[in-house]
Amino acid sequence: MEYLTTATGRKISCDYFNPNQPVPQVDIQISGLSVAEAAAVFSNKEETKQLWYGNQYLAHYTQLVAIIPDSGSIRVVLRKE
């Protein structure tokens, strides 16, 4: 299991991290959070202004586009502002 690390240092279990180009958007699949917790974290620009996943780094993906519950995990879509 890999971890997504947010700007404040919060580590979240993450199975999938896919920046989409040329659309400035990232699809993330996480686990270990409720939908409400995911909404609180990923709607907070201070959390999402910097994201690390393995050797990948993204900055300014601060606009929450979607949160989709999916059988034990949650898919999150962020857009770059």
Buried (B, 14 or more C-beta within 10 A) or exposed (E): EEBBBBBEEEEBBBEBBEBEEEEBBBBBBBBBBEEEEBBEBBBBBEBBBBBBBEEEEBEBBBBBEEBEEEEEBBBBBBBBE
